[in-house]
């Protein structure tokens, strides 16, 4: 059996621990000692800070422990320019919002109009008039991402000759040249070899150049 003095110590420790936990919960959940006095937004360049704070729907003087950070993240993701966001508590009275903005690398045409596209292939914002980005297309984000990767792999001499880079799926990319000719590119592999082969083939009169297998290129009249 546990000796009486040991049992008393155990009971005392349990009571003390419960009192400490209860005090901390009260301070964090109900008192005004740990409340949101400041919302710190980091990482924004194009997104107005006011838009971030309004969309977060976090009111000042809310107990910091009560802020539903996961819900705040989901609300902030509704801002089109937000690529990634992290929300955390900066004790004792700051809510920290870290934003990673989407960076446009291409444009694509959708039923709703022409949109800016980020590296992942996601069309997120209507493109301003005169936006100077390569034109790509694809039925989904992965396909558009393949179009972007292929475009980015082009050597400098080739880019001015390409009107658009398109993908039926991530492994089936094709190009339209400024002279109207079509290039079957295939997947994103072996871009250097494909570019070198196309540099020679484009001198031949044809409607389509197939460099999807650069070792065995095909010219179609």
N, C-alpha and C positions, 0 to 999 in steps of 0.2 A: 504494500500500500504506500501511496505517496504521503510523506510526512506532512504534518499540519502546516509547518512554516513554509514548506515548498509549495503546497497547495494555495496558501494565501498569496504567495508571490505570483503564482500563475494567474490567479483571479485578478490580482491588482494590475498585472501587465495587460490582461485582456480588457479590463475596464479603462485603463489609461489609453490603450491603443484605440478603443472605440470612441473615447472622448476626443482624441486628436483627430481621427477621421471625420467625426461629426462636425468638429469645429472647422476643419478645412473645407468640407462640403458646404457648410453654411456660408463661409467667407466667399467661396467661389460661385455658389449658386444663388445666394440671396442678398448678400451684403453689397455695399457700394465701394468696397476696397479694390476689387479686381474687375473694373468695368471698361468698356471700350471708350477711350478718350481720343484715340487717333486711329485712322485707317491709312496705312502706308502702302501706296501702290508703286510697284517697281517694274521696270522693263518696258514701259510704254513709250512709243515714239510717235505713232500716228493716232492711237486711240486716246481720246480725251480722258483725263483722270476722272472728271465729273461723271462721264458715262459709266466708268468702272464702278465708282462708289454708288451711283444710283442703281445700277443693275444688281449689285451685291445684296441690296435690300437689308443692309445691316445698319441699325440705328446706333448713334452714339449713346453712351450710358447704359447699353445692354451689358449684362454680366458676360464677361469674356468666355466663361465656361459654357454659357448657353448658346453661343453662336454655332449654328449647324454648318460646319465647314464644308462637308460634302455637298450639301444643298447649295451653298454659295458657289462652289465650283461649277455645279451644273447650270446655275443661272448665268454665270459669267461666260460659259461656253456658248451661250446664245448670241454673243457679240460676234459677228462674222469674222472680224480680224483677229480674234483670239485663237491661236494655234494650240497653246497649252497654258494651264493655269494651276498654281498651287496656292492654297489658302492655309495659313497657320496662325496660331496664337503667339504673339510676342509679349510675353509677360513683362510687366504686370498690367498694361493697359493699352496695348497696340495690337490691331489686327493687320497682319502682313499679307498682301496679295502680290504674288510674283506672276507676271504676265510674260508669255512668249508670243510675240505677234507673228502672224503669217507674213511671209515675204513673197511678193508676186514674182514669178519667173516665166510666166507664159500667159496667153489669153486663149479662150476657147469660146465657140459659139454654141449656145443652148437655145432652147425654144423661147426662153425669157429674154434672150439678148446675149451680148458679148460680156464675158466675165473674166476677171483676174483669176489665175490659178497658182496655188503654191506648189512647193516641191513635191508634196505627196500626191498631187493631181487633183486636189480639192478645189472646185470653183467656189469662191467665197464672197465676191463682191463685184457688182457691175463695173466694167472697165471704163475709165474715163475716155473721152474722145481723144484720139491720137495716141493712145497707150502704145509705147514702143516695145513690144514683147513678141517673141515668136508665136505663131498661130499653131495650136495643137488640137487634137481631138481624140475622143475615146468614149466608149459607153459607160465607163465607171472610173473611179479614182485610180485603180491599179493600171488600167489601160492608159489613162492620161499620164500617169507617172512614167510608164514605159516610153511614151512619146517624148516626154521631157528629157529623159535620160539619153535617148537616141539623139535628140537635138543638141544636147550639151556635149555629146561625144564628137560632133562634127569638127573637122579642121576649119580654120578660118576661111580657106578658099571656097568651101562648100556652102557655108551658111547663106551667103547672098543669093545662091542659086535655088534655095528651097523656099517654096511658097507656104507649105504647111507640112506638119508631121502628124501622122494619124495612126491609130491603133484599133484594129477590130477586137483584139484582146491583148493581154500583156506579151504574148509571144508572136504576134502578127502585126508588125509595124510597117507602114508604107508611107512614101513621100510623094508630094506633088511638087515638081520643079516649076520655076517661074516661066518656063517655056511650055508648060502644060503636060510634060511627060511624067510618067509614073515610075517610081522606084519601089520594088518589093524588097524591104529591108530585113524582115524576119524578126528575131528577138534582139535583145540588147547586147548580145555577145559579139566579139570579133569586129568591133566598130572600126578599128584602124585598118584592118584588111579590107573591109567592105568599102570604106572611103577610097582606098587606093585603087580598088577595082573599078569603082564608079567613075573615078577621075579619068580613066581610060575609056570606059564604055560610053560616057556621055558625048564623046566625039562622033559616035556612030548614030546615024539616023534611025530612030526607033520610037515606038509608042511606050514601051515598058522595058526597064532594066531590072533584072532579077539578080540581086547580090546576096540573097538570104543565105546561100552557100557560096562564100566567096571563092572557094577552090573550083567551083563549077558554075560560073555566071552564065546567065541566059539573056539574050537580046531578042525582044519580040517586036516585029515590024508594026 
